[in-house]
Every structure is written in C-alpha cells, then in structure tokens.
C-alpha cells in the first residue's frame, strides 16, 4: 500500500497485490491474484478486479472494466 489510499469496508484481497498512490476502492470490491493497481485508480464498489489496472483509470463491474465501457454496456 502506498500513500493516500482509501479502502472502504468489506474490500477483499486474495493473493498479493501492489496498490499505487491515491487509490480509491469502493465497498465490497474484490481484488484477486498477484496484481498491480496503478496510481490514481478508482475501483467502484462491488467490482471484481482480476487483471492489472493501469495508472489514472476508473473501473467498475465484474470483471472490472473501464467505467465508460461499463456504463455504455449497462445503459438501458
């Protein structure tokens, strides 16, 4: 864990993951594997992260994907 991270309640880590600076992880998100979460990343609540997330990215869903793509796919 690096600097200025906020991790909400009921977040689970399985495996070993590196978390960068200024990372926000919403409640009930899960991070599974030996992953690298970049700097300035936001992970939406309830998301399932199963691959590395590059710097300056917002993700959501299961599996976690770019938030713009998630919204586009779930728009009704």
C-alpha positions in Angstrom: 0.0 0.0 0.0 1.4 3.4 -0.9 0.3 6.9 0.0 -3.2 8.5 0.2 -5.3 5.3 -0.4 -8.9 4.9 0.8 -10.2 1.4 1.1 -13.9 1.1 2.1 -15.3 -1.6 4.3 -15.6 -5.2 3.2 -13.0 -5.0 0.5 -11.2 -8.3 0.0 -7.7 -9.1 -1.3 -6.8 -12.6 -2.4 -3.2 -13.1 -3.3 -0.6 -10.4 -3.1 -1.3 -7.1 -4.9 0.6 -3.9 -5.2 -1.5 -0.8 -4.8 -0.2 2.6 -6.0 -0.7 6.1 -4.7 -4.1 7.9 -4.5 -6.1 4.7 -5.0 -9.8 4.6 -4.0 -11.5 1.3 -3.6 -15.3 1.1 -3.0 -17.0 -1.2 -0.6 -17.3 -4.9 -1.2 -14.8 -4.8 -4.1 -12.6 -7.8 -4.5 -9.0 -8.0 -5.9 -7.9 -11.5 -6.8 -4.4 -12.5 -7.9 -1.0 -11.1 -7.8 -1.9 -7.8 -9.4 -0.6 -4.3 -9.8 -3.1 -1.5 -9.2 -1.6 1.7 -10.6 -1.5 5.3 -9.3 -4.7 7.4 -9.2 -7.0 4.4 -9.8 -10.7 4.3 -8.7 -12.4 1.0 -8.3 -16.2 1.1 -7.9 -17.9 -0.7 -5.1 -18.8 -4.4 -5.7 -16.3 -4.7 -8.5 -14.2 -7.8 -9.2 -10.6 -7.0 -10.2 -8.9 -9.9 -11.9 -6.2 -8.1 -14.0 -3.8 -5.3 -13.6 -5.2 -1.8 -13.7 -3.0 1.0 -15.3 -2.5 4.4 -13.8 -5.3 7.0 -14.0 -8.1 4.6 -14.6 -11.6 4.3 -13.2 -13.1 0.8 -13.3 -16.3 -0.9 -12.3 -18.2 -4.2 -12.6 -17.2 -7.9 -12.8 -14.8 -8.4 -14.3 -13.7 -4.8 -13.6 -13.6 -2.7 -16.8 -13.2 0.9 -17.8 -16.1 2.8 -16.3 -17.1 4.4 -19.6 -17.4 0.9 -21.2 -19.3 -0.4 -18.1 -21.8 2.4 -18.4 -22.2 2.0 -22.1 -22.8 -1.7 -21.8 -25.3 -1.3 -19.0 -27.2 1.7 -20.3 -30.9 1.0 -20.9 
